[in-house]
């Protein structure tokens, strides 16, 4: 499994005992190999998780995130010397395996051969290479690493490979045939398994909006594979998809503004937030760096520059820290060390009390510790809709067809036979009648047609882009919280509300002093891009 250092498997800092508890439970549940990394390559942020893994007796694989280009003489910050130094530091801390985590697919074939060979010679440890195929050069990089003696590489099954995923497993196995490093994997079995996953992938085609061709621009912006497609979707939701080349260039500019940092969740998300804000508002790199130009930085940028993600090599540029934070202090210590530990028994009792649970098992409790809001949403969803995880994937996403019959095992030995008979037309209230059989017994229920109710019955007002008194939704999502109420007088920079989208939270701040006239949303409201959120006096 992948473990984000002091962040566990979340995006924030936790009390140390939360992380230790999670690691122990994961080990007890069957995890044998823990791949530990930090989003800024700050070893201090990795120590806690590394020690916790070693205490379980499981295999520790400490990761070095790769960025830059060790063969480029102008990119001296992340040089071969830098990576060897970090490798030796992780070796001293007891790692069993060293991973080179090339999350953006920036490691070029020639550089891979030098990097793998040198680190193996300097440490003697097994080397595991993880790369993405965003540029299309992934197979060449793995073959070069193979020649240099790499021990483990990551690939994806053929039908899920390429693009921002990993290089193709079948192609690598074929490429190694009749060489010294021939694979023992059976190519016929790989094809059989890939054919299975190809049929599974079709069920998710509605969500399969990734990069469908090699993108050498990754060497410009250095986005990790997981973010590339997400940022494309965010740009579309903001109406900026036609400005993607500008977003890519601005992403690279933001990286240099922050001092050239490692970009992987959550640090990559911060760079993306800043880039989208700059493009949307027409702000240039020079304006951001100009001490006399006033800029309202995204909340995620403020949080990072305060030191809450840790420290990059050499720290963040002081001029940008001063501009973003003003006189506010920032920390250089490990962020998690500043959080007071809570007794897990007391927390468990509070969770049961607050969520009206008689008891909570260890795995659910750990889920709550890592993602408290997501876990509460899950409980609410389960209480409203039951164990929908038991439904076949196609039915869950797209619903049943008339006369279709399915068997659903909701508990061991308890199976429901469901047959859809018919669905009525929409009535004036936006509802449809659904006629079905449950274990042979006829049933009828009324349910709202979401498309009708949202688009025709409860259509939200849209903001007028030419009206400065209108605050528009910058993206689709859900309102996480509203910090103001009607009649409030607001100062420039004050928080107005928070939007949650794609597992990330976006804070909207007041651009000027103002007074709230009308609020059109509330906590939990689902919104689309350009919906009217607030009207000012």
ZATOR-327990 format. One record per residue: x, y, z of N, C-alpha, C in turn. Coordinates in steps of 0.1 Angstrom, whole numbers, plus 5000, padded with zeros to 4 digits. Layout:
N
XYZXYZXYZ...
% end
This chain:
537
500849885000500050005000500950125000500350244996500950374996500650445008501650495015501450565028502050705027501250815029501750945026502351005039503450935044504150985056503251025068503451145073502651185084501251215081500851205068499451225064498651095063499350985067498650855066498150825052496850805050496350795036495350915034495451025041494651135040495451255033494851375035495451495029495851595039495851555052496051655062496951595072497351665083498151615093497351565105497751455110497051385121497851375134497251355145498051325157498951195154500151195160501051085157500350945160499550935171499050805175497950765165497350855157496450815147497150735136498250795132499050735121499550595125500150585138500650455143499550355143498350395148497250305149496850255135496750345126496350305112497350205106498650225108499750135103499549995109499449995122499249865129498049785124496949855123495749785118495849745104496549825095496749785081497649655081498649655089499549535089498749415094497949425105497249315110496149265100495649365092494649325082495249255069496549255068497149185057498049255048498349385051499349465042500749415046501449375036502849315038503949425034503649515024504649605020504049745021504749835028504249975030505250065022504750135012505450225004505250365010506250425016506150545023506850665016506050775014506650885007506251015013506851125009506451255013506251345001505251435001504951514989506051614986506951644995508051744993509451674994509451534995510651464998511351505011510551545021511051585034511151455043512351405045512451285052511951295066511951415072511451435086509951395087509251415076507851385075507551245073508651165070508451025067508850935079509650985088510150905099509150835107508050905111507050855119506450725113506050735101505450625094506450515092507650545088508750445086508950365099509050435110509250365123508050275126506850325124505650255127505650125119506050125106506050005098507049905103508249955106509349865111508849795124508149865132507649805145506649685142506049685131505049575127505849455122507049475118507849365112507549345097506749435091506449425077507549485069507449475055508449535046508249685044509349755047509349905045509949935032509250015023509750055011509650215011510850275014510850425014511050475000510350584998510250644984510950774982511650784971512150914967511350964955510651074956509951124945510851194935510751154923511651214912510951334905511751434904511351554896512551614890512351704880513451764873514051674863515351684861516051604851517551604855518051494859519451484864520451504853520051494840520951524829520951664825520051744830519951894826520851974835521952034830522852104838522252234844521152274839520452394844519552364856519252234858518352194869519252134880519952224887520952174897520352134911519052174913518452154926518252004929517751934918517451794920518451714911519651704915520751644908520951504912521851434906522151294909522651284924523451384927523951394941522851404951521851484948520651504957519951364959519751294949518951164950519851064957521151054955521950964962522050994977522051124980522151164994520851125002519651144995518451105001518350955003518850884993518750734993519550685005520750745007521550695019520850735032520250845032519550885045518350785048517650745038516550655040517150515043518250475038518850355041519250345056519750455061520150465076518950455085517750495080516550485088515950345087516550255080516150115080515250065069515150135058514250085047514849955041513949865038514349735032514449755016513649835010513649864996513650014994514250054983514250194979513350204967512350294967511550314956511850454949511950454936512050574928510650604923509950704929508550734925508450844915508350804903508350904892506850924888506151004897504751024896504251094883505151174877504751254865505251184852506151084854506651024842507751114836508551174844509651264840510951194838511151074843512451004842512650954828513651014821513850974808514850854807514750774796515550654796517050664800517750764794519150774797519350814812518450894817518650934831518250814840517350734836516950614844518150514846518850494835520050404836521050454846521350584845522350644854521850634869520650684871520050694884519950554891519450454884519250324890520650264893521550274884522850214885523650274897523550404898524350474908523750444922522450454924521850424937522050284941522050184932522250044936523750034940524650094933526050084937526350154951525650264954525850344966525250284978524050214976523350154988523250004988523349944977523249794977521749744980520849834980519449804983518649764970517649684971516749654960516149794955515949814942515349934937514049904930513049974934511749964928511450094920511150084907510850194899509350204896508750314899507350344896507350464887506750454875506650564866505250564859504950674853503750694846504050704831503150674822503450674808502850794801502750904808502151024803502751074790504051064789504851114777504851014766504550884769504650784759506050714760506950764768508250704768508450604780507350564786507450474798508150344796507850274785508450144782509950164780510450264773511850284771512550314784511850384793512450414806512650284814511650194814511750074821512749984816512949974802513949894796515349944800515550074800516850134804517150094819516150104827516250074841516549924843515949844834516249704835517749674832518249744822519649724818520549764830520149864838520949914849520749824862519849724861519749634872518549654882517549734877516449764886515749624890515249624903514749494908513249474905512449584907511049584905510549704897509649684888509049794881507449774882506749894881505349894881504849904867503849814863503149824850501649814852500949844842499449824842499049714832498049644836497449544826497149624813497449554802497349624789496149714787494949664791493749744788493549864797494449874807494349994816495650074815496550044806497850104806497950224797499050294797499250404788498650534794498950644787498450774792498950804805498150854814498650884828498650764837498350644831498550524839500050474838500250344841501650294840501850234826503150204822503350144809502750004808502649954796501849834793502649704798502049624806502749504811503049404800502049374791502349284780503449324771503549454768504549504759505949484766506049514779507349494786507749354786506849264789507249114789507649074775507049124764507449084751508849144748509049274752510349334749511449274756511249204767512349134775512548994770511748944761511948804756513348794749513948674751515248644745516348744749516248794761517248884767517648824781518748874787519148824800518048844811517148944809516148964819514748924815514748814808513448764803512548744815511248774813510248764824509748624825509348574837508748444839507248454838506748574835505248584834504848524821503648464821503048394809502248504801502748524789502048634781500648594777500348464776498948424773498048454784498548434796497748464808497548614810498548684807498448834807497348884798497248824786496248864776494848824781494748704787493448664792492948764803493848794812493448884823493149024817493949074807493649204801492349204795491949094788490649084782489549104792489749044803488649054814488549204818489649264821489649404825489149504814489349464802488849544790487249544791486649434794485249434796484749504808485549504819485149584831485249734828486349774820486549914818485349974810484649894802483549944794482449994804482249934815481249974825481450114830482750154829483050284835483350394824482950364812483250454801482750594803481650614810481050744813481950834821482950764828483850844837485250844831485450774819486750754814487250864805487450984811487751094803489251144805490151054802491551074804492351134793493651124793494551164782494651044773494251054761494150944751495350934742496351014744497551014735498751064743499951024739501151074746501251224747501651274758501651424760503051464765503951494755505251534759505251674767504151744767504051864775504251834790504251714794504451684808505851724812506751724803508151774806508151924809507151994804506952144807506352164821505152104823504452134835504752044847505151914844505551824854504351784863503151774858502051734866502051584868501851534880501751394883500551334875500651204872499551144864498251154870498151134883496851144890496151284889497051384888496451524887496151564873496851514863496751564850495251564845494651444847493251434842492251514851492551514864491751594874491751744870492951794867493051934864492351974851492451874841491651894829490151904831489651824840488251824844487851954851488751994860488552124867488452244857489452244848489452344838488252354829487652234826486452234818485252284826485252254839484152294848484152444850485352504848485452654850485352724836485152644826485052704812486352744807487452684812488852724808489452614799488752514795489352404787490052454775489552564769490152624757491452694760491752704773492952774777493952674783493852544780494752444786496252474783496652514771498052544770498552654779497652754782498052864791498052804805497152714809497152654822498452574824498852494814500052414815501252504817501352614810502452704811502452774825501252814830501152874842501452784854501152654852501452554862502952544864503752554853505152554854505652684860505052794857505352924863505252914879504052864883503752854897504852764904505252654898506252574903507552654906507952744897509152824899508852934909507652984910507353084921507553024934507152894936507352824949508752774951509652794941511052754943511352624937510552574928510752434921510652324932509452284934509152184944508752044938508851944946508251814942506751834942506151774931504751794929504051654929503451624940502651504942501651534953500451474952499451504962499951504977499751604985498951724982499651844976500951844975501651964970501251994956501051894947500651924933499251994933498351954942497052024943497152174945498152214954498352354957498852424944499752364937500252424924499052444914498252344913497152344904496152454908495852464921494952574926495352704922496652734924497252864921497252894906497552784898497552804883496152834878495152764883493852794878493352934882493652974894493253104899493953214890495253194887495953294879495353304865495053194859494553194845493153254845492253214855490953264856490853414858491853464866491853614869492753694860493453624851494453694842495653754850496153674860497253724868498553654862499653734861500853684855501853644867502853574863503953534872504653664878504853764870505453884874504653954885503353954883502454014893502453944906502553814906502553734918503853764926504953774919506253804925506553944928505754034923505854184925505354214939506254264948505754284962504754394963504654484953503654594953502354554946502254434941500954394934500154304944498954344947498154284957497454154951497654044957497153914953496453844965495253794963494653704973494953564969495753494977496253364974495153264978495053144971494153044975494552994989493552944996493752895010494752785010494752695000495752585000497152634999497352744992498752804991499152865004498252935011498552985024498952875034498152765033498452655042499852595040500152575027501452515024502652605028502452735025503552835029503752855044502652825051502752825066503652705071503852605062504652495066503852375070502552375066501752265071501852135062502552145051502952025043504351985045505152065053506552035055507352135047508652095045509652185039510252125027510352195016511052145004512552175006513452114998514852134999515152284998515752345008516152485008514952575013513852515016512652595020511952665009510852735012510152815002510852955001510753014989511353154987510753244998511553325004511153415015510253525010510553564998509753674992508253634990508053514986506653474984505953434997506753385007506253365020505753495026506553595025506253735031505053795024504953775011503753835004502453765007502553635009501353555011500953555026501853555035501553545049501653685056502253785050502453905057503253885070502753935081503453925094503153785101502353705095501953575101503153485101503353405112504453315114504253185105505353125102505352995096506252905104505952775102506752675110507752595101508852555108509852475101509852335107509152305118509152175124508152085116508251955119507251865114505851905118504951925109503551975113502851885123502951755121502251665130502751675144504051715146504551725160503851835168503151925161502452035168501051995172500551875168499251835171499251745183498351785193498251705205497651575203498151465208497551335207496351325215495351255210494051225217493951075220493451045232493250905236492250845227492650735220491850665210490550615216490650575229489450515235488350625237488850745241487950865242487350905229488250905218487750945205486650845200486950715203485950605198484650625205484650665218483350685225482650805220483450915216482851035211482151005197482850925189482350895176481050815177480950715186479750645187478650735192478950825201477950915207477451015196478351075189478051175179477351125167477650995163477050935151475950835154475550835167474450745172474750595168475950555171476350415169476450345183475950215183476150145195477650105197478250065186479650035187480250065173481550065172482250085159483449995158483549915148484749825147486049895143487149825144488449895143488549955129488149885119488349935105487450055102486250055107485450175105485950285113486450255125487050365134488250425127489050345121490250395113489850475101488750435095488250515084487750655089487150655100486750785106487950875109489050815115490250885119490850955107490950885095491550935083490651035076489350995075488351075067487051095075487051175085485851195094484651235086484751335077483551375070483051275060484051215053483651115043482950995050483450955061482850845069481450875073481251005078479851045082478951045069479451095058478651095046478250945042479250855044479050715040477950655049477950685062476950635071475550695067475450825064474250885060473650815047474550795037474150735024473650595027474350515036473950385039472650375046472350475054471150475062469950505052470250585042469150625032468950525021469950465017469850375005470250225007470650195019471050055022472350015016472649885015473949835011474149834995474149954989474249964975475449904969476449874977477749814973477449674967476249614971475949474966475449474952475049594947474449594933475549564923475149504911476149494900476549634896477749644891478349774887477449854877477049784866476249844856474849894861474249824871473049864877473249984886474349984893474650094902474750224895475450224884475750344876474550384867473950284860473050314849471650274851471350194862469950144865469650024857468449974860468049844854467149874841467149774832466349784820465049714823463949754816462649684817462849534815462149454824462149314824463549254829464449334832465749284837465549224851466249114855466149054868467549034873467749074886469049054892468948994906469948924910470048864924471048954932470648994944471449084952471649014966472848974969473148924982473449034992472549075001472749185010473449145022473349015026474048955037474348815033475348755040475648605037474348525039473948455028472848375028471448445026471548575025470248655023470348725010469548665000469548714986468248764982468148884976466948944971466948924955465748874951465548864936464648984932465249064923464549194919464349194904463149214900462749224886462049354883462649434874461949554870460949534859459649584862458549554852458349684843458349794849458049914841458350044849458550154841458750284847457750384841457050454848455950544843456650674837455750754830456250884826456350984838456951094837457151194848455851264850455451274863454251354866454651504869453651584872453851724874454851754885454951664895455851694906457251654903457451594891458751554887459051404892458051334895458251194900457851094889458450974891458050864882457650744892456750664887456350544894457250424889457750344898458550234894457850104898457550014888456849894891457849774890457949704901458949594902458449484911459149364910458849254919460049234928459749214941460849184951460549044956461348944953461148804957459748754953459348794940458048754935456848834939457048934948455949014953455949144945454749184940454749314932454849434942455649534937455849654945455749774936455349894942455350014934455850124943456850204938457350324946457450444937457350564943457550684935458950744939459650784928460950844930461050964922461751064926461951184918462951154907462651214895463551204884464551324885465751284888466751394892466951484880466951434868467251524857466051634855464851584857463751674856463651774868463851714880463751804892464751904892465951874888467051974889466952074878466752034865466752124854465552204852464352144856463052224853462352264865462352184876461552224887462352304898463552274900464352344910465552414904465452464893466552524886467152644894468452644896469052754904469352874895469252994900469653114892471153114889471453164877472753184873473253324876474553334878475153464881475353544868475153674869475453754857476953794857477653754847479153774847479453924846478554004842478754144841478354224854477754154863477354214876478354194887479054294891480054274902479454234915478154254917477454214929477154074930477353994919477053854919478353774922478253674931479353574933478853444926479653404916479353284908480153164913479553044912480252924915481352894905482652884909483752864900483752724894483052624900483152484896481952414902481552304896480452224902481052154915480152124924480452054936479352064947479752064959478852074970479352184980478352254986478752354995479152295009480352305012480852235025480452325037480552455036480152535047479952685042479052755049478852895046479252975058480153075056480753145068480053275070479053315062478453445063476853425064476153535067474753535067474253665062472953665058472353785052472553905062473054025056473154145064474554165069475454055068476754065074477654175066478454245073479454335067480754255066481354255054482454165052483654255048484854215053486054285049486754205037487554275030488254205019489154095024489053975018489853865022489153775032487953815037487153725046486653605039486553495046486053375040484553385038484053355026482553355024481953215025482553125018482052985018483152895013482952765015483852655010483152555002483652534990483152434981483952304981483352194981484052064980483752004967484851974960484751904946486051824944485751704939486951614936487751584948487151564960487851534972488651654978488551764971489351884976488451994980488852084989488052194993488652324987487752414982488152534976487452654984488252744990487752854998487552974989486353034990486053154983486153274993486953374990487153484998486553614992486253705000485753834995486853914988486553964976487554034969487554184973486454234979486354374984485554374997485654495003484654515014483254515009482354455016480954445010479954405021478754405018477654365027476754255020476454155027475654045021474154085020473654075007472254105005471453975005471853874997471053754996472053634995471753525002472453395000471553294994472053234983471153144975471453004977472452974986472752834989472852815004473052685008473252655022474152535022474652495034475552385036474952255030475652185022475152065015474552085002474352214997473752234984474652184973474052114963474752074951474752194941475852234936475952344927476652304913476252384903476952374890477852504888478752494879479552614876478652724871478952844876478352974873476952994880476552894889475352924897475553044906474553124908474653234917474653194932475653224939475853184952475453294962475953414960475753524969475553654961474553734965474453874959474753974970475654064967476054174976475254294975475254374985474554504985475254594974
% end
